[in-house]
Amino acid sequence: MYKNLTIASILTFALIASAFAMTQNALVADPEHYTLELENDQVRIVRIKYGPGEKSVMHSHGASVAVALTDANFSMTLPDGTVLSESQSAGDATWADAGEHLPENLSDEAAEVLLIELK
């Protein structure tokens, strides 16, 4: 009986952990704003589009380079509640370490970014 309970507990934990990990992936957590452009064993390229004032959900990205396709003014809420402001001009490229955030477009204009995640 205890063996079945232990196996059931392990399977339940694995299922919950797997579901949590999937929701952190931006493509799964927020497909309205994130679309896959290219993926192979070395890189994943994601197109990010936010309308004026639109907000995402908490999600994660691997280490990446973000290239602004439009001028952009975002706030990034981190898991600990810290809020960072980030502005980019079209053509700017920035580096980001892997991590979690919840972005919000603070602009009255649409914002578009190409994110190149390294694997």
C-alpha positions as CSV (number, residue, x, y, z in Angstrom):
1,M,0.0,0.0,0.0
2,Y,2.8,2.5,0.9
3,K,4.6,1.6,-2.3
4,N,1.6,2.6,-4.4
5,L,1.1,5.8,-2.4
6,T,4.8,6.7,-2.9
7,I,4.6,6.0,-6.6
8,A,1.4,8.1,-6.9
9,S,3.0,10.9,-5.0
10,I,6.1,10.9,-7.2
11,L,4.0,10.8,-10.4
12,T,1.7,13.7,-9.1
13,F,4.8,15.8,-8.2
14,A,6.3,15.1,-11.6
15,L,3.1,16.1,-13.4
16,I,2.8,19.3,-11.4
17,A,6.4,20.2,-12.0
18,S,6.1,19.5,-15.7
19,A,3.0,21.7,-16.0
20,F,4.7,24.5,-14.1
21,A,7.8,24.3,-16.4
22,M,5.6,24.4,-19.5
23,T,3.7,27.5,-18.4
24,Q,7.0,29.4,-17.9
25,N,7.9,29.0,-21.6
26,A,6.8,32.3,-23.2
27,L,5.5,30.5,-26.3
28,V,3.2,28.3,-24.2
29,A,2.4,30.9,-21.5
30,D,1.5,33.8,-23.8
31,P,1.1,32.7,-27.5
32,E,-0.8,35.9,-28.2
33,H,2.4,37.9,-27.9
34,Y,5.1,35.3,-28.7
35,T,5.6,33.4,-31.9
36,L,8.4,31.0,-32.9
37,E,10.3,32.1,-36.0
38,L,13.1,29.4,-36.0
39,E,14.4,26.8,-33.7
40,N,17.3,24.3,-33.9
41,D,19.8,22.7,-31.5
42,Q,21.7,25.9,-31.0
43,V,19.2,28.8,-31.1
44,R,15.5,29.7,-30.8
45,I,14.2,32.9,-32.4
46,V,11.0,34.3,-31.1
47,R,9.0,37.3,-32.4
48,I,7.4,39.4,-29.7
49,K,4.6,41.8,-30.5
50,Y,2.7,43.9,-27.9
51,G,0.0,46.4,-28.6
52,P,-0.2,49.7,-26.7
53,G,-0.5,49.1,-23.0
54,E,-0.6,45.3,-23.3
55,K,0.8,43.1,-20.6
56,S,2.1,39.5,-20.5
57,V,2.2,36.9,-17.8
58,M,5.2,35.7,-15.8
59,H,7.4,33.5,-18.0
60,S,11.0,32.7,-18.6
61,H,13.6,32.9,-21.4
62,G,17.0,31.5,-21.8
63,A,20.1,33.7,-22.2
64,S,19.3,35.8,-25.2
65,V,19.9,38.8,-27.4
66,A,16.8,41.1,-28.0
67,V,16.7,43.2,-31.1
68,A,14.1,46.0,-31.0
69,L,12.2,46.3,-34.3
70,T,10.3,49.3,-33.1
71,D,10.9,51.9,-30.4
72,A,9.8,50.3,-27.1
73,N,9.2,51.3,-23.5
74,F,8.6,48.4,-21.2
75,S,8.4,47.6,-17.5
76,M,9.6,44.2,-16.4
77,T,8.2,42.8,-13.1
78,L,10.6,40.2,-11.7
79,P,9.4,37.2,-9.5
80,D,10.4,39.0,-6.3
81,G,8.2,42.0,-7.2
82,T,11.0,44.3,-8.4
83,V,9.9,46.4,-11.4
84,L,12.5,47.5,-13.9
85,S,12.0,50.0,-16.7
86,E,13.5,49.4,-20.1
87,S,13.5,51.5,-23.2
88,Q,14.9,50.6,-26.6
89,S,15.1,52.4,-29.9
90,A,14.4,50.5,-33.2
91,G,17.6,48.6,-34.1
92,D,19.0,48.4,-30.5
93,A,20.4,45.1,-29.4
94,T,20.6,44.1,-25.8
95,W,21.9,41.0,-23.9
96,A,19.8,39.3,-21.2
97,D,20.8,36.5,-18.9
98,A,18.3,33.7,-18.5
99,G,15.5,34.5,-16.1
100,E,11.8,35.2,-15.4
101,H,9.8,38.4,-15.9
102,L,6.4,39.8,-16.7
103,P,6.6,42.5,-19.4
104,E,4.2,45.4,-20.0
105,N,4.3,47.8,-23.0
106,L,4.2,51.2,-21.4
107,S,3.9,53.0,-24.8
108,D,0.9,54.2,-26.7
109,E,2.4,52.5,-29.8
110,A,2.8,48.8,-30.7
111,A,6.2,47.3,-29.8
112,E,8.0,44.5,-31.7
113,V,11.2,42.7,-30.7
114,L,13.1,39.7,-32.1
115,L,14.5,37.6,-29.3
116,I,17.4,35.2,-30.1
117,E,17.7,32.7,-27.3
118,L,20.9,30.7,-27.1
119,K,20.8,27.0,-26.2
